[in-house]
């Protein structure tokens, strides 16, 4: 699919999906039923695929952040050694 998109200059998102029958022969009714089922499944999946936004409580919002840990690598005072 990627090579085809590169050849005709369109991206994969712009092209409609294709169905390729590799074995046997499907009738028009079977193809229509397949398209209907796959389309419905895709619509349900995309509707349910909404990410929930994390809720931040008022308590968390008003709290100041914790202090940074002390840096032990910086010497201080007369104890620098």
FENHUMO-V733244 format. One record per run of one state. SS is the DSSP state (a for helix, b for strand, c for the rest). FROM is the first residue (numbers start at 0). LEN is the number of residues. If there is no record, write none. Layout:
BEGIN
{{SS | FROM | LEN} {SS | FROM | LEN}}
END
This chain:
BEGIN
{{c | 0 | 1} {a | 1 | 7} {c | 8 | 19} {a | 27 | 21} {c | 48 | 9} {a | 57 | 5} {c | 62 | 14} {a | 76 | 4} {c | 80 | 1}}
END
